[in-house]
Each structure stands twice: as C-alpha cells, then as structure tokens.
Amino acid sequence: MSVYQSFCHEITDECGNLEKLRLNYPEDFNFGYHVVDTIAEETPDKRALVWCNAQGEEHIFTFSDIKRYSNQMANVFRGAGIGHGDRVMLILKRHYEYWFAAVALHKLGAVMIPVTHMLTVSDFVYRIKASQVKAIVCTWQNEVPQKILTALEQSKIPAKLWCVQADVEGFENLTASMERAEEELERIPTLATDPMMLYFTSGTTGNPKGVIHAHTYPLAHIVTAKYWQQAEDNGLHFTVAETGWAKASWGKIYGQWLVGSGVMVYDFDNFEPKQLTHIINRYGVTSFCAPPTVYRYLVRKGIPHMPTLKHASTAGEMLSPEVFHKFTQRTGLPLCEGYGQTETTLLMANFKGKEAVEGSMGTPSPFYNIELWGKNGKPVAIGEVGEVVVIPDEAGRQPGVFTAYLDNEEQYRYVWRDGAYHTGDAAHMDEKGRYWFHGRFDDIIKTGGFRVGPGEVENVLMEHPAVVECSVIGVPDSLRGQAIKAVVVLDQGYEKTKESELEIKDFCNQKLAEYKWIRMVEFVEKMPKTISGKIQKTVLRSLS
C-alpha cells in the first residue's frame, strides 16, 4: 500500500477512474514526518530522487537518505535559531540540496519561500522586505550570492546566510555544515493548519502577491501525481521545472513521493531538447511533465524512441493542436493538459481513463467542487463563458487552496467572496463536460512556461525618460506561447524610430530577469482607455 492511501479515501468507478477523493489526516500532519520518514522506516532503500547535471555528475538518493540529510539540515537550521513560523528563502535552482532543505524546514515548522535564481536585485529586495526573511539558502552560481548581499544591504534586513556546495564570503557553507550535524532529529510539534510555504505570484498591477499554503498542501497533490501525471509506485517521474516555481511542488516532490514514485531531476542552465530525451531513456523515466514550450522544441528537433515513457502531461500555457498531434503521432502518447494556479493545486485536467482532447483543460478534479459563474454570481449554461470558482465543503474548508495572501487580508477576502474562491480565469464547458480556457481576467502573461505580471515590466519601462505611458501585453509566439510586447507613448522630443525601440528594449532588459524580457515595442499616439482612465489591454491585444 502506498503511503498516500493512509491519508485519503478514493471513490472510483468500475474501470478504476477516480470519481471523488476525500482527505483524512491527523491534526499534526507534516509531510516530513508522516511521508518521508514513514517511507524511510518502512522501505529505507526505496528510490526517492535521481539527480544528474549537465556536467555528468550523478546521485541517487533513497528515502533513508532524504530522512537523514533533512534531519542533519534541520539540525543546522535549528542551531542557527530557525524555528516554528520563521521564514526561510530558498534559491537553489535544481540542486539536490533543495529536497533536503524543503523537508528540513517542514519538519521544523518553518515557512519555506522558494524563488527563482533569475530574479534581479530589486526583485530580491521586494521579496526580502515583504516576507521579513530570517534566513536565505542559495546557490553559488549565477552571481546569486552577490545579488543577495546587495539586496540585504538595500533592504536593511539582517538574515542568516547559507550557500550550498561552495565557500562564499559572507555565507556559511550549508553542505559542509550539514555533513557535520547530528543525524537524529527530535520531532518538533506542528499542526496541519500551520503555514508551510510562501510563493510570490505575479499579478497584473503592483508587486507580486505572497501566497501562503498550509501543511495540508502536499496531500492535495495526490490527484496531481496519480491521476493526471500518472506517476507510479516505484516509477520515475520527470517534471521540467526549476525549484523556484510552484510547478516544482506540483511535479518534483509532494504528490510523487506520496504515491511512491521516484523523482527525476536534471540540473541544467541551457535547455537542450535532445538532452532531455537522453535523460528519459538513460534513467527509464515512466512519466513526464513539461510546459508546452518544451514540447514545441521537442517536436521541432525530432523526438527519438522513448520506450519506458508511459505518460506525458503539460500545463502552464496554451498548447497548440499541431504540437499535440505531432507528439502523439511520434510517441503514441496523448499530451494531457492540466490547469491550476499558484493559489491552488490541480483544478482541472485530462485525467487518467478519459480521452485527452487537444486544447481542452479536461474536466474538474474530483478533489474540488468547481463551477463556472457569471458576473451575477450564478452558474452559467453549457457553452457560456464564466469564471472558474471553487466551492468549499459544508464546513467552509478546502485543503489545497491557499490560506492567506501575505499582509493583504483585503485581497484575500476579495477572491474568497460569495462563499467561493474566485480564480479570475474564464472558461466554458461543452456538452461532454470538457472545459475550455478563455484567458485570464487579470491579464497575466504566460511566456515560455513562466508567469509574468505586466505591472512588473511596466514599472521598469516607466523608468526610461522617453516613456510617458506604457502597457505590457502578451502576444502569440510560436516558441514561447506568448511573447512580451510593450506598447509605449513617447514623450515630446523622442521619435518613433528603430533606434528608439532598441534603446528602450536594451534599457529595460538589462534590469529585468531574462524570462521577463521585452521582445517587441510598439509606439502609439495614445492608449485606449475606459471612462475611468484604465488602459484597455484587451483592445491592445486585439490590435496586435
């Protein structure tokens, strides 16, 4: 019996397809103790993590290894004063220390804040000040330590600093300290309702919001792993995602370990399609998940035979029918799309046992009660576009949906209104019960598998002296799904020339993380606006 079965009750039809899943967990549920340590005690040699990098290094970790190393790391953290409720930022790319640190922080009851290494100094300053971090654990690569030191100096916030695998001035070598630490850890009391994780998610205006999840969050990913990604007990699941993004929680740790699957991790900087398929074949990957951008490259470069691969899934942006069909023709595997948010787990998908249809988000997760509502707060008819909302149970509970926005109770109350969580996403349902996405109400751009809030880019654009007014939108792009386009009104004295376009792009892209780069600039005389003065992004997109 897989460990996940201890925490849920599954109701399936005669074909084994999931109809409903209800959780059943203790009040002190903790992923570190109840899942990792339990598996380590029952099957210590069970494979948990297969890790390799572009330089040819390789490590295979059992659950016994994960238990031991997470205990050692927890003892290092605790020795430095990190405890229950303390916030610790992790900037670890795809380094294997991430898995030790994540489990260690869960065991301590500390709040983990994963972020990407691609952030700029100003990005770090905002996140450090907003979260009031007590400690930071980072990679030694990509000048991240230097950025962190600068960001801390600007934010005026003291924090304990660790770096992995290297001695860096101003940082303690966490890898070395861990090796000297005690392997046994006295259990720290925690509650299932305690905050476990904080993600920063991009919005359309202002700065990114801090999304807080409780310790029940991993259990909500049982459906994600078993019924969408079809990760198998003793199988090997490979999700392409850096640990700074919520997609890592969806595909690189929680649900996969709960159902008994090992996790494949390839630590790389430069994406090479052929190398990914080499990894799949070399290690015998059984299930694979990646954003449509990855599949587009795979299809373009040619897909080799992958005999061990049994299932493929995708999420994060729109998947083109062409990519769907070509991938299926060459592999015999349908691409199963899924949909959810940083604020939730998987809300809809092309689930196991149901035909995957290109372009469709599939059907609602049996874990959630989902409806489509019109602006009047009532369900819409079949074929009509409505907002995706999640309705909690009779007691008002919904594990898997975030528990708070960081220091923003007003925004939290706004999305949790009229007895439901409002996703802000539009969709319609067809006669067969399949759902189809119609775009985000809040205009978030999904480019190359990343989520970018237009406001983050617009703030930088406005720093250029030539820019009087601007708006940032996503436009269709064959490789990225969407490319970032800046629409700009120039100040007097500036001309609409190619030189001006290049100057603005270079100015902004030097200040932006690479995934936020502006790919094109359009100059206009004035912006289309509502009566209240708000720029109409829908009009701009229709003209692009």
PLY file of the C-alpha trace (Angstrom):
ply
format ascii 1.0
element vertex 544
property float x
property float y
property float z
element edge 543
property int vertex1
property int vertex2
end_header
0.00 0.00 0.00
1.35 3.44 -0.97
1.65 5.91 1.88
-0.90 8.29 0.29
-3.68 5.78 0.99
-3.24 6.43 4.72
-4.47 10.00 4.24
-7.38 9.75 1.81
-10.40 7.80 0.70
-10.77 7.25 -3.05
-14.09 6.53 -4.74
-13.59 5.03 -8.20
-15.87 3.65 -10.91
-15.80 0.08 -12.24
-12.88 1.00 -14.53
-10.77 2.44 -11.71
-11.33 6.05 -12.73
-11.44 8.49 -9.82
-14.87 9.94 -9.04
-14.16 11.51 -5.65
-11.26 11.86 -3.22
-11.61 12.86 0.41
-8.68 13.54 2.71
-8.31 12.01 6.14
-5.28 13.28 8.01
-4.18 13.85 11.62
-4.26 17.33 13.14
-0.45 17.33 13.26
0.07 16.18 9.64
3.57 17.06 8.45
4.96 15.89 5.11
8.44 15.46 6.56
7.42 13.15 9.39
4.31 11.43 8.04
5.51 10.82 4.48
9.30 10.99 4.12
10.16 9.43 7.47
7.39 6.84 7.23
8.58 5.61 3.83
12.19 5.65 5.10
11.23 3.43 8.02
9.10 1.01 6.02
11.20 0.79 2.83
14.54 2.53 3.53
16.08 1.60 0.19
13.15 2.87 -1.90
14.35 5.30 -4.55
13.30 8.90 -3.86
15.48 11.15 -6.04
17.58 10.52 -9.13
19.73 13.57 -9.79
22.22 14.40 -12.51
23.58 17.58 -14.04
24.90 18.83 -17.35
28.47 18.21 -16.18
27.92 14.47 -15.82
27.56 14.23 -12.04
25.02 11.76 -10.70
23.46 10.97 -7.34
20.67 8.55 -6.42
19.03 9.18 -3.04
16.80 6.73 -1.17
14.12 7.78 1.27
16.51 6.78 4.03
18.98 9.27 2.58
16.35 12.02 2.42
15.36 11.39 6.04
18.98 11.50 7.23
20.06 14.55 5.23
16.88 16.50 6.04
17.42 15.76 9.73
21.00 16.97 9.50
19.97 20.12 7.67
17.17 20.73 10.17
19.71 20.48 12.99
21.90 23.07 11.25
18.92 25.40 10.85
17.78 24.88 14.43
21.30 25.53 15.71
21.14 28.92 13.97
17.85 29.79 15.65
15.46 28.86 12.85
12.21 27.57 14.29
8.45 27.40 14.04
6.98 30.11 11.80
10.34 31.57 10.72
10.56 32.37 7.01
13.47 30.98 5.03
14.08 31.80 1.36
15.42 29.04 -0.91
17.19 29.96 -4.16
18.54 26.55 -5.14
17.76 26.09 -8.83
17.68 22.30 -9.33
20.41 21.44 -6.81
19.64 18.31 -4.77
20.05 20.30 -1.55
16.62 21.77 -2.25
14.93 18.49 -1.33
16.90 18.22 1.92
16.14 21.86 2.82
12.44 21.67 1.96
11.83 18.59 4.12
14.02 20.03 6.90
12.03 23.26 7.02
8.74 21.35 7.02
9.94 19.29 10.00
10.86 22.46 11.89
7.55 24.13 11.16
9.38 26.95 9.39
7.91 28.61 6.30
9.73 27.86 3.06
9.91 30.59 0.38
11.15 29.15 -2.94
12.21 31.75 -5.52
13.99 31.59 -8.85
17.66 32.45 -9.27
16.74 34.62 -12.26
15.45 37.45 -10.09
17.19 40.81 -10.15
18.43 42.69 -7.08
15.26 44.78 -6.96
13.16 41.60 -7.17
15.05 40.19 -4.19
14.72 43.43 -2.23
10.94 43.40 -2.59
10.61 39.74 -1.58
13.02 40.03 1.35
11.26 43.10 2.75
7.76 41.74 2.15
8.43 38.39 3.80
10.82 39.61 6.51
13.00 36.55 5.97
15.09 35.22 8.83
17.45 33.23 6.61
18.38 32.65 2.98
19.81 29.49 1.39
21.14 29.97 -2.12
23.13 28.55 -5.00
26.73 29.59 -5.51
26.03 30.08 -9.22
24.74 32.91 -11.45
26.06 35.63 -9.09
23.14 34.93 -6.74
25.22 35.39 -3.53
26.38 38.80 -4.74
22.80 39.81 -5.58
21.62 38.69 -2.14
24.29 40.69 -0.34
23.36 43.80 -2.32
19.64 43.22 -1.74
20.12 42.80 2.01
22.16 45.99 2.17
19.39 47.87 0.37
16.56 46.33 2.39
18.28 46.88 5.77
17.10 43.46 6.95
19.54 41.12 8.73
19.35 37.46 7.70
21.37 34.32 8.29
23.03 33.34 5.01
23.88 29.88 3.71
25.31 28.83 0.37
25.45 25.22 -0.85
28.45 23.31 -2.24
30.87 26.21 -2.00
32.64 28.60 0.36
31.38 32.11 -0.40
32.36 35.17 1.61
29.52 36.25 3.89
27.80 32.84 3.66
28.12 29.63 5.65
28.69 26.50 3.56
25.49 24.60 4.29
26.63 21.42 2.57
29.70 21.20 4.80
27.76 22.12 7.95
25.12 19.50 7.18
27.71 16.74 6.93
28.89 17.52 10.49
25.39 17.69 12.01
23.57 15.05 14.03
21.52 12.55 12.02
18.72 12.23 14.58
16.08 14.92 14.99
13.69 15.19 17.89
10.21 15.72 16.45
9.06 19.33 16.51
5.31 19.82 17.18
3.47 21.27 14.16
-0.15 21.47 13.04
-1.69 20.68 9.66
-3.13 24.21 9.64
0.24 25.92 10.21
1.77 27.91 7.31
4.20 25.70 5.40
5.09 27.57 2.23
5.04 31.05 0.74
5.13 31.62 -3.01
5.28 35.00 -4.70
2.92 35.04 -7.67
2.71 37.73 -10.33
-0.30 39.99 -10.63
-1.36 42.42 -13.33
-0.82 45.50 -11.22
1.60 46.34 -8.46
4.05 43.93 -6.93
3.77 40.12 -6.76
1.45 38.72 -4.09
2.65 36.38 -1.37
0.60 33.17 -1.44
0.62 31.12 1.77
-0.14 27.38 1.89
-0.65 25.17 4.96
0.82 21.73 5.71
-2.18 20.06 4.04
-0.99 21.39 0.66
1.09 18.27 -0.23
-1.93 15.99 0.26
-3.92 17.94 -2.32
-1.29 16.91 -4.89
-2.24 13.23 -4.65
-4.64 13.79 -7.55
-1.98 15.79 -9.41
0.55 12.98 -9.32
-1.57 9.83 -9.55
-4.48 10.74 -11.79
-3.05 13.46 -14.05
0.71 12.87 -14.30
0.14 9.14 -13.68
3.25 8.80 -11.54
3.58 5.16 -10.46
4.71 3.38 -7.34
8.39 2.54 -7.96
8.24 4.50 -11.21
10.29 7.60 -12.08
8.58 10.93 -12.73
10.30 13.83 -14.52
8.83 17.34 -14.37
10.78 20.10 -16.10
10.73 22.99 -13.62
13.14 24.98 -11.52
12.51 24.79 -7.77
11.71 28.50 -7.52
8.36 27.96 -9.23
5.17 26.35 -7.93
5.40 23.81 -10.76
8.18 22.15 -8.75
5.73 21.50 -5.92
3.33 20.04 -8.48
5.82 17.67 -10.05
9.09 17.27 -8.16
8.29 16.23 -4.59
4.90 16.04 -2.85
2.39 14.03 -4.86
5.10 11.90 -6.45
6.57 10.75 -3.13
3.08 10.26 -1.67
2.25 7.74 -4.42
5.66 6.07 -4.11
7.29 7.37 -7.29
10.88 8.45 -7.55
11.61 11.95 -8.84
13.99 12.59 -11.73
15.95 15.86 -11.59
18.21 17.18 -14.34
20.20 20.20 -13.15
20.87 22.39 -16.19
21.02 26.02 -17.27
20.64 25.84 -21.05
17.68 23.90 -22.39
18.60 21.24 -24.94
15.72 19.06 -26.17
17.88 16.10 -27.14
19.48 16.05 -23.69
16.06 15.80 -22.04
15.12 12.76 -24.13
18.54 11.27 -23.40
17.81 11.61 -19.67
14.39 9.98 -20.12
15.91 6.98 -21.87
19.04 6.67 -19.76
17.23 6.55 -16.43
13.99 4.91 -17.53
11.59 7.76 -16.86
8.00 6.49 -16.79
6.03 9.77 -16.66
6.96 13.23 -17.93
5.51 16.71 -17.46
6.67 19.96 -19.06
5.26 23.27 -20.32
4.13 23.40 -23.97
7.30 25.35 -24.83
9.37 22.22 -24.13
7.11 20.06 -26.30
7.29 22.60 -29.12
11.09 22.30 -29.13
10.92 18.51 -28.88
8.61 18.31 -31.87
10.72 20.74 -33.87
14.00 18.94 -33.13
12.62 15.45 -33.62
11.54 13.02 -30.92
13.52 9.77 -30.56
12.04 6.49 -29.38
11.35 6.59 -25.62
10.39 3.01 -24.70
9.99 3.49 -20.93
7.78 6.58 -21.13
4.13 5.72 -20.39
2.54 9.11 -19.90
3.06 12.78 -20.84
1.35 15.84 -19.41
1.59 19.59 -19.82
0.45 22.84 -18.18
1.40 26.48 -17.81
0.23 27.92 -21.12
-1.83 27.14 -24.20
-0.87 24.00 -26.17
-1.23 24.20 -29.93
-3.11 21.39 -31.72
-0.13 20.96 -34.07
2.23 20.12 -31.20
-0.37 17.83 -29.62
-0.84 15.82 -32.80
2.82 15.60 -33.78
3.89 14.47 -30.31
1.14 11.86 -30.21
1.97 10.61 -33.72
5.63 10.14 -32.85
5.21 8.64 -29.38
1.73 7.14 -29.28
1.12 9.17 -26.11
-1.55 11.88 -25.88
-0.49 15.11 -24.21
-2.72 15.52 -21.17
-3.24 19.18 -20.33
-3.86 20.38 -16.79
-4.86 23.65 -15.17
-4.45 25.24 -11.77
-2.87 28.22 -10.02
-0.15 29.02 -7.53
-3.03 29.61 -5.11
-4.34 26.06 -5.66
-3.29 22.61 -6.73
-4.57 20.95 -9.91
-8.12 22.18 -10.61
-8.80 20.57 -13.99
-7.05 18.09 -16.23
-7.33 15.41 -18.87
-7.37 12.67 -16.26
-6.46 9.00 -16.34
-9.13 6.94 -18.05
-10.54 9.83 -20.08
-9.68 10.76 -23.63
-7.31 13.72 -23.89
-8.60 16.33 -26.32
-6.22 18.93 -27.67
-6.87 22.44 -26.39
-9.16 21.34 -23.57
-8.38 21.80 -19.87
-10.20 18.50 -19.39
-12.64 18.00 -16.51
-12.70 19.30 -12.92
-10.60 17.49 -10.35
-12.68 15.10 -8.22
-10.91 16.66 -5.24
-12.62 20.05 -5.78
-16.16 21.30 -6.27
-15.81 23.60 -9.28
-18.39 25.68 -11.12
-18.46 28.39 -13.78
-20.14 31.58 -12.57
-21.31 34.62 -14.44
-20.91 38.16 -13.15
-24.20 37.74 -11.33
-22.65 35.05 -9.15
-24.80 32.27 -10.63
-23.73 29.23 -12.70
-23.67 29.77 -16.45
-25.25 27.50 -19.05
-23.35 24.94 -21.12
-21.35 26.75 -23.79
-21.40 30.09 -21.99
-18.21 31.65 -20.68
-17.96 32.03 -16.92
-15.40 32.43 -14.18
-13.85 29.30 -12.66
-14.74 29.23 -8.96
-14.00 26.69 -6.23
-16.73 25.99 -3.68
-15.56 24.62 -0.31
-17.27 21.88 1.69
-20.10 22.44 4.17
-17.62 23.43 6.88
-16.03 26.02 4.60
-12.78 24.07 4.30
-10.78 23.44 1.14
-7.31 21.92 1.57
-5.12 22.71 -1.40
-6.37 26.28 -1.76
-4.09 28.88 -0.18
-4.89 30.11 3.30
-3.83 33.78 3.02
-2.19 36.49 0.96
0.85 37.86 2.75
-0.20 41.02 4.64
-3.17 41.52 2.34
-6.36 40.39 4.05
-8.45 42.70 1.83
-7.31 40.96 -1.36
-7.85 37.56 0.25
-11.43 38.47 1.18
-12.00 39.73 -2.36
-11.05 36.44 -4.04
-12.94 34.48 -1.33
-16.32 36.13 -1.76
-19.89 34.89 -2.06
-18.89 31.58 -0.50
-16.36 30.60 -3.17
-12.78 31.13 -4.29
-12.70 33.20 -7.48
-9.79 32.22 -9.75
-10.16 35.16 -12.13
-9.95 32.73 -15.07
-12.59 32.41 -17.78
-13.72 29.15 -19.37
-16.71 27.42 -20.90
-17.94 23.83 -20.63
-19.08 21.84 -23.67
-21.83 19.22 -23.92
-19.41 16.42 -22.98
-18.37 18.13 -19.74
-14.96 19.28 -21.01
-13.71 22.74 -20.08
-12.05 25.20 -22.43
-9.88 28.13 -21.33
-10.70 31.66 -22.49
-7.91 33.64 -20.93
-7.06 35.27 -17.64
-9.22 38.04 -16.37
-6.18 39.69 -14.81
-4.04 39.63 -17.98
-1.10 37.64 -16.63
1.33 36.74 -19.42
2.47 33.11 -19.73
5.70 33.03 -21.67
7.97 30.02 -22.06
6.29 28.35 -19.10
6.76 31.37 -16.81
4.12 33.66 -15.37
4.84 37.38 -15.76
2.74 40.16 -14.31
2.60 43.10 -16.75
3.00 45.51 -13.83
6.47 44.18 -13.08
7.65 45.07 -16.59
5.69 48.30 -16.82
7.37 49.60 -13.67
10.76 49.26 -15.36
9.53 50.75 -18.63
8.39 53.86 -16.84
11.94 54.44 -15.62
13.02 55.29 -19.18
12.88 59.06 -19.80
11.28 58.62 -23.23
8.28 56.71 -21.89
5.26 58.78 -20.91
2.80 55.95 -20.75
3.00 52.24 -21.38
1.21 48.93 -21.25
2.60 45.42 -21.47
0.71 42.54 -23.08
1.35 39.00 -24.22
1.12 38.28 -27.94
1.14 34.87 -29.68
4.60 33.42 -30.22
5.35 30.09 -31.91
8.13 29.17 -29.47
7.17 30.77 -26.17
3.40 30.56 -26.36
3.34 34.29 -25.67
5.98 36.96 -26.14
6.11 40.14 -24.08
5.21 43.25 -26.03
5.46 46.82 -24.77
3.07 49.44 -26.12
4.55 52.89 -25.50
3.52 56.53 -25.74
6.69 58.62 -26.23
7.47 61.90 -24.54
7.91 65.04 -26.61
11.31 65.23 -28.27
11.54 61.48 -28.93
10.91 59.92 -32.33
9.32 56.60 -33.27
12.44 55.04 -34.75
14.06 51.63 -34.75
16.85 53.12 -32.66
14.35 54.29 -30.03
12.81 50.81 -29.92
16.19 49.12 -29.43
17.25 51.65 -26.80
14.10 51.07 -24.73
14.38 47.30 -25.04
18.04 47.29 -24.01
17.39 49.68 -21.13
14.62 47.51 -19.72
16.08 44.08 -20.42
19.24 44.94 -18.54
17.06 45.50 -15.48
14.70 42.55 -15.96
15.14 38.85 -15.32
15.55 37.08 -18.66
12.11 35.44 -18.62
10.59 38.95 -18.34
12.45 40.40 -21.34
10.56 42.65 -23.73
10.63 41.07 -27.19
8.93 43.85 -29.16
7.97 47.51 -28.79
5.14 49.36 -30.49
4.76 53.15 -30.37
1.27 54.67 -30.28
-0.07 58.22 -30.06
-2.43 57.40 -27.20
-3.69 54.43 -25.21
-7.22 53.02 -25.48
-8.84 53.65 -22.10
-12.04 53.14 -20.18
-14.10 56.09 -18.94
-12.37 55.74 -15.59
-8.97 56.09 -17.26
-7.83 52.47 -17.17
-5.85 51.19 -20.14
-7.78 48.55 -22.10
-5.34 45.70 -22.60
-7.98 43.70 -24.44
-8.07 46.40 -27.14
-4.28 46.42 -27.38
-4.20 42.66 -27.77
-6.86 42.75 -30.49
-4.74 45.23 -32.46
-1.52 43.19 -32.15
0 1
1 2
2 3
3 4
4 5
5 6
6 7
7 8
8 9
9 10
10 11
11 12
12 13
13 14
14 15
15 16
16 17
17 18
18 19
19 20
20 21
21 22
22 23
23 24
24 25
25 26
26 27
27 28
28 29
29 30
30 31
31 32
32 33
33 34
34 35
35 36
36 37
37 38
38 39
39 40
40 41
41 42
42 43
43 44
44 45
45 46
46 47
47 48
48 49
49 50
50 51
51 52
52 53
53 54
54 55
55 56
56 57
57 58
58 59
59 60
60 61
61 62
62 63
63 64
64 65
65 66
66 67
67 68
68 69
69 70
70 71
71 72
72 73
73 74
74 75
75 76
76 77
77 78
78 79
79 80
80 81
81 82
82 83
83 84
84 85
85 86
86 87
87 88
88 89
89 90
90 91
91 92
92 93
93 94
94 95
95 96
96 97
97 98
98 99
99 100
100 101
101 102
102 103
103 104
104 105
105 106
106 107
107 108
108 109
109 110
110 111
111 112
112 113
113 114
114 115
115 116
116 117
117 118
118 119
119 120
120 121
121 122
122 123
123 124
124 125
125 126
126 127
127 128
128 129
129 130
130 131
131 132
132 133
133 134
134 135
135 136
136 137
137 138
138 139
139 140
140 141
141 142
142 143
143 144
144 145
145 146
146 147
147 148
148 149
149 150
150 151
151 152
152 153
153 154
154 155
155 156
156 157
157 158
158 159
159 160
160 161
161 162
162 163
163 164
164 165
165 166
166 167
167 168
168 169
169 170
170 171
171 172
172 173
173 174
174 175
175 176
176 177
177 178
178 179
179 180
180 181
181 182
182 183
183 184
184 185
185 186
186 187
187 188
188 189
189 190
190 191
191 192
192 193
193 194
194 195
195 196
196 197
197 198
198 199
199 200
200 201
201 202
202 203
203 204
204 205
205 206
206 207
207 208
208 209
209 210
210 211
211 212
212 213
213 214
214 215
215 216
216 217
217 218
218 219
219 220
220 221
221 222
222 223
223 224
224 225
225 226
226 227
227 228
228 229
229 230
230 231
231 232
232 233
233 234
234 235
235 236
236 237
237 238
238 239
239 240
240 241
241 242
242 243
243 244
244 245
245 246
246 247
247 248
248 249
249 250
250 251
251 252
252 253
253 254
254 255
255 256
256 257
257 258
258 259
259 260
260 261
261 262
262 263
263 264
264 265
265 266
266 267
267 268
268 269
269 270
270 271
271 272
272 273
273 274
274 275
275 276
276 277
277 278
278 279
279 280
280 281
281 282
282 283
283 284
284 285
285 286
286 287
287 288
288 289
289 290
290 291
291 292
292 293
293 294
294 295
295 296
296 297
297 298
298 299
299 300
300 301
301 302
302 303
303 304
304 305
305 306
306 307
307 308
308 309
309 310
310 311
311 312
312 313
313 314
314 315
315 316
316 317
317 318
318 319
319 320
320 321
321 322
322 323
323 324
324 325
325 326
326 327
327 328
328 329
329 330
330 331
331 332
332 333
333 334
334 335
335 336
336 337
337 338
338 339
339 340
340 341
341 342
342 343
343 344
344 345
345 346
346 347
347 348
348 349
349 350
350 351
351 352
352 353
353 354
354 355
355 356
356 357
357 358
358 359
359 360
360 361
361 362
362 363
363 364
364 365
365 366
366 367
367 368
368 369
369 370
370 371
371 372
372 373
373 374
374 375
375 376
376 377
377 378
378 379
379 380
380 381
381 382
382 383
383 384
384 385
385 386
386 387
387 388
388 389
389 390
390 391
391 392
392 393
393 394
394 395
395 396
396 397
397 398
398 399
399 400
400 401
401 402
402 403
403 404
404 405
405 406
406 407
407 408
408 409
409 410
410 411
411 412
412 413
413 414
414 415
415 416
416 417
417 418
418 419
419 420
420 421
421 422
422 423
423 424
424 425
425 426
426 427
427 428
428 429
429 430
430 431
431 432
432 433
433 434
434 435
435 436
436 437
437 438
438 439
439 440
440 441
441 442
442 443
443 444
444 445
445 446
446 447
447 448
448 449
449 450
450 451
451 452
452 453
453 454
454 455
455 456
456 457
457 458
458 459
459 460
460 461
461 462
462 463
463 464
464 465
465 466
466 467
467 468
468 469
469 470
470 471
471 472
472 473
473 474
474 475
475 476
476 477
477 478
478 479
479 480
480 481
481 482
482 483
483 484
484 485
485 486
486 487
487 488
488 489
489 490
490 491
491 492
492 493
493 494
494 495
495 496
496 497
497 498
498 499
499 500
500 501
501 502
502 503
503 504
504 505
505 506
506 507
507 508
508 509
509 510
510 511
511 512
512 513
513 514
514 515
515 516
516 517
517 518
518 519
519 520
520 521
521 522
522 523
523 524
524 525
525 526
526 527
527 528
528 529
529 530
530 531
531 532
532 533
533 534
534 535
535 536
536 537
537 538
538 539
539 540
540 541
541 542
542 543
